[in-house]
Amino acid sequence: MGTLGASQNPTVVSQQELQITREDDVSVVRRAVRQVALARAFDAFASAAITTATSELTRNVWVHAGGGRAIISELMDGPRSGIRIEFIDKGPGIPNLERVLRGGFSTAGSLGLGLSGSQKLVDEFTIETATGSGTRVVITKWKPY
Amino acid sequence: MNGNIPILKIGTTLITTVHVELDDAVADAFQVDVLTTIEKTGAKGLVIDISGLQIVDSYVARVLTETTRMARLMGTHTVLVGMRPEVSATLVTMGYAVEGIQTALDLERGLALLGKRLQ
């Protein structure tokens, strides 16, 4: 699995891990990311993008895997600051990943924009998935200059 | 009313301002509240003000779009107003198709648009 546009070696300034065990945790994780975006002085657009992507991906963990965890990291890469969130579940995995990433494909009666839409909202997006053993999605958004 | 988002009736128009973060359960309850209020009041028009929402993800977008379609089936015109610039940008970036839904910049323009539709 390739890593598109990944930065060389960012420093992790802070990190928090949140468990996703119920539907309300979608809001909990979303709020935590919003707080970090505010603390890092992200503008309204970048903040909405990373918070919305977080909402989609946390919901995926809850709906498709029945739970998991999110690890939120504040990053510094030279003068750049960023937010990275890792979503990890031990769910069924995504057998038709390419189809899902194209968008408009849903098994949950939603718009089918969760994964494909999140990918478009962030600067870096990696996904590893294995049928039967789970999915790990990592997104990073850098503060616009 | 099982949600906590007030729906005001003025003449034959309902006005509701979403001022709290819409998690999935609140969004679903809001939809039910809107539809039952339409039934009870026989409102002809509905304005949903989302200027208080900093985030509209695909779930909330779907609930809002579906609510306007459901209201339409009940004979009520809906105008969605107050979408923030960052929310609009996020939805379009995600690939959300804004179809079959009437929008206006703010409540005043939304009510004016509704007035024309209902003439």
Chai-1 contact restraints between the chains, C-beta under 6 A:
chainA,res_idxA,chainB,res_idxB,connection_type,confidence,min_distance_angstrom,max_distance_angstrom,comment,restraint_id
A,S27,B,D23,contact,1.0,0.0,6.0,A-B,restraint_1
A,A44,B,E86,contact,1.0,0.0,6.0,A-B,restraint_2
A,F45,B,E86,contact,1.0,0.0,6.0,A-B,restraint_3
A,F45,B,A89,contact,1.0,0.0,6.0,A-B,restraint_4
A,A48,B,E86,contact,1.0,0.0,6.0,A-B,restraint_5
A,A48,B,T90,contact,1.0,0.0,6.0,A-B,restraint_6
A,A49,B,T90,contact,1.0,0.0,6.0,A-B,restraint_7
A,T51,B,I55,contact,1.0,0.0,6.0,A-B,restraint_8
A,T52,B,I55,contact,1.0,0.0,6.0,A-B,restraint_9
A,T52,B,D57,contact,1.0,0.0,6.0,A-B,restraint_10
A,T52,B,T90,contact,1.0,0.0,6.0,A-B,restraint_11
A,S55,B,D57,contact,1.0,0.0,6.0,A-B,restraint_12
A,E56,B,D57,contact,1.0,0.0,6.0,A-B,restraint_13
A,G103,B,G95,contact,1.0,0.0,6.0,A-B,restraint_14
A,L111,B,S58,contact,1.0,0.0,6.0,A-B,restraint_15
A,L111,B,R62,contact,1.0,0.0,6.0,A-B,restraint_16
A,L113,B,S58,contact,1.0,0.0,6.0,A-B,restraint_17
A,L113,B,M94,contact,1.0,0.0,6.0,A-B,restraint_18
A,L113,B,G95,contact,1.0,0.0,6.0,A-B,restraint_19
A,G117,B,M94,contact,1.0,0.0,6.0,A-B,restraint_20
A,G117,B,G95,contact,1.0,0.0,6.0,A-B,restraint_21
A,K120,B,T93,contact,1.0,0.0,6.0,A-B,restraint_22
A,K120,B,M94,contact,1.0,0.0,6.0,A-B,restraint_23
A,L121,B,T93,contact,1.0,0.0,6.0,A-B,restraint_24
